[in-house]
Amino acid sequence: MEKFYPDSGVEIQGFTAKFYDKIMNVMTFGGYNLFIKTAIKSMEIHQDDKILDFGAGTGRNALLMNKYLSGKGEILGLEISELMIDQFKKKTEKFRNINIINQRIDQPFELEKKYDKVFISFVFHGFPFDVQKQIIQNAFNALKENGEFIVLDFNEFITDETPLYFRIPFKKIECKYAFEYVERDWKQILSGSGFINFEEKYFLKKHIRLLKAKK
């Protein structure tokens, strides 16, 4: 499938999509698994939450979030990679409250219900700014009143002022949109779209942030 945004690094295809979880584990020497568990715990999921997962990937995050849900809680993943969707379905097939659909998050869409939380993990930074604004609007529209938009992604920083251990891999691996992303004030941008009451949790010496914004 041709990429919608050739300069983006978040549209994962082929071998990388097929073995994404294993690749992440190897690249981080096993550290990613502990990190994502800690980050999802920081979401403070309630038992009956209805969660919308933007760019749901292989289902790893959905399974971790589901540990905090009761039988009334639900997760709906939105994903466009068929390889990712197949993995998601296999991993979550035992859980009736977890589902996934093929849906682009970069274009306007409507769903039948509203959600308590919209979660997006390391996907947001990989789009052009005008598309990011559309994703924010999609999240706002999909949330219930007082619902939360939760973004797990890079924090704001000046790339050339970061330590070498972070700066070198960031420059080598990330797409051009990521360099623009880290220099923007996302709380101000989200405020302009109607979000309020921000909370932040930092990881990796404040280079990674879980940002919560309430509708």
N, C-alpha and C positions, 0 to 999 in steps of 0.2 A: 504494500500500500504506500502510495506517495505521501510524503510528509506535508502537512498543512503549512508548517513553518520551518523551512529548510535550515534556518539559523538557530533553531531551538534544540536543546538537548534533552527535552522531557518526552518527546514522542519516540518511545522505545519500540524497536522492531526486531524481527529475526532472532538471532542467537541470544542477544541481550535480553529480549523479552521472554524467551523460553526459559532462560536460566537466571532470571533477575535476582531472585532471593539468594541463590548460591553465590553469585558474583558479588553482591553487596556484603555477604558474610566474609568472603575471601579478601576483598579490598580493605575491609575494616578489621581484619584479623579477629573476626568474631564479635567485635564490639558493637556492631549495628543492632544486633538482637537485644542486648541489654538496654541500649539507648532508646530504641523505639518503645520498648516496654515501659521505661521510665517516663517517656514523653506522653504516652497515652494515659498512663496513670494520672498525669498532671492535668488531663482534660477534665477531671472530676465528673465522670459520667454518672448519671442517675439511673436507677434500675429500669425505669420505664421510658427512658429517652428514645426518641426516634431520630436516628442519625443518618445524614446524607454524606456519602464519602465521594468527594470530587477526585477523579483520577485514581480509582480504587485499586488499580494494579492487580496483584496476584491473590489478594485476600488476606495477606498476612496481618495488615492493620485491622481489618474487619474482625478477624478471630480474636485479636487482642482486645479490641473494644467490646466484643460480645461477652467477655468474661465478667464485665461489670453490669450486664443487663439481666433483667428477669425475663420471664416468658412473655411479658408485655412489651419489652423493648424491641426495637427493629433497626436494621441497618440496610440501606439501599446504596449500592455502589454504582457510580457512573464511570464508564470506561469505554475507549474506542478500539483498543488493541484486542483482536480476537484471540491471540495467544494468551494475553493476560486474562481475558474473560474466561477462557477454558480452565486456566489454573484456579481462578477465583471460585468457579463453580465446583471443581473437584475438592478444593480445600473446605468449602463451606456446605457441602451437600447434606450433611447431617443436621443442619440447622435451618428450620423453616422460617426463622425470623431474619435470615440474611439472604438478600437477593442482589442481583446485578443486572443492569441494562446497558445496551450500547447507546451511549448518549454523549455528544460533545458538550463540554462545559464552556467553550469559548463563544458560543452562540446562544441567543435567547431561547429558553424552553420553559414549559409549564408542566408541573406534576400534579397528580390528583390530590395530594395532601401536603401539609406543611410540616416542618421538622424542628426539633428542639436544638439540634446542632448540625452545622455544616462543617465538615473537616476536610482540609486539603494539606497533603504532606509532600513537600519537596517537588511540587508541580508548578506552583504559582510563579516562581521566579523565571520559568522557562518560556514565558510568553511576552510579546510586545506590550507596551504600556496600555495602548487602547484596548487590547484584548483583556488585560488584567482588570481594567475598569468594568468590562462586561462580565467577567467572572464574579467580581464583587457584587454587581447588580443581581446576577443570578442567585448568589448566596442570599442576599437580602430578600429577594422575592420568595425564596424557598423556605425561609424561616418563619416560625411562629413569632408573635410578639414576645419580646424578652428572650428569644432564641439567641444562640451564640454562633458566630463565625469564628472558627479556630484554624489558624494558619501555622503549620509547623514548617519552618523554612529558615533560610539564612537571616541573621539579624542585620541591622544597618551598620555599615562600617566603611572606612576608606581602605580599599584593597591594599595599596602600597604601604599602609601603616600597620598591617597585620603581621604576626610573626611568620618567619620563613616556613615553618612546618605546615602552616595553613595556607599561606599565600601561594606557594609553588603549586600544590595540587589544585587549588582553586583556579589559578590562571591556566593550567594545562587542561583541566577537565571541563570547566564550565563554559556555557555558551555566552554570547555577547549580551543577551538579555539579563543574565545574572549580574553582570557588572553594573548595569543600570539599576537593577532591582535594589542592590544593597546600599545605594546612595540616596534612596527616596525615603521620605518620612511617611511611613505607612499608616501610622495612627492619624495623621492629618488627612491623608487620602481617604481612609475609611470613615473618618468623621464627616467628610464632605458627601459621603454616600448614605449618611443617616445612622451610622454605628456610634455607640457610646460605651462608657464604662470598660475601659481597656485593662486587661491583666496580662502580665508577661512572666514567662518562666524561661530561664536561660540555660544553655548547655554548651559544652566545649569552649569554656572560657569566654562566654558571651558571643561566640560566632554563630551559634544556632539559637533560635528563639521560637517558643510556642506563644503565639499572640492570640488572645481571646478578645473578641469585640461583640458587644451585645446590641441587638436590634431594639 
